């Protein structure tokens, strides 16, 4: 949370000509509830199971993502960002007659807790390269302190210490990523460029 996954993911997807998907958006579309509402009404365990279902059913080919193949066959990600709704890199279009507007590869911005339960880190690594965007607790706090939709912290008036404790619990999963990038003081554009270089090196070495 607050590491820049969504913003960096969108930029990276454009640079690579990939689709961009935010797993939280997919889950919210499927459940017809916000993440906060899911936590409140169904509990965190229920939400974590939804995340596990998402990544297990996801295929490398975005056109056949079974989990998102509904909603009139179109998912528009980041639905709160009106300006991105016409961006072809930010949608999945399952239309056999629209071949030119699609790419079968995806950049996925996962929920911050997805790698930490149900062996999801293994499933994520089976799907592709996993990147950990790492930031200091104080940096994260400054980025998210005004938001009201951080249900995993359990309260509105969370502190830097709350973030430190959460990161401590998750670090053992996060550090299993294929690449760790320290994002403090680096723009999302710069982070995306670093990831692109890494992916190019990985592709060359295979």
Order of alpha helices (4+ residues) and beta strands (2+ residues): alpha-beta-alpha-alpha-alpha-beta-beta-beta-alpha-beta-alpha-alpha-beta-alpha
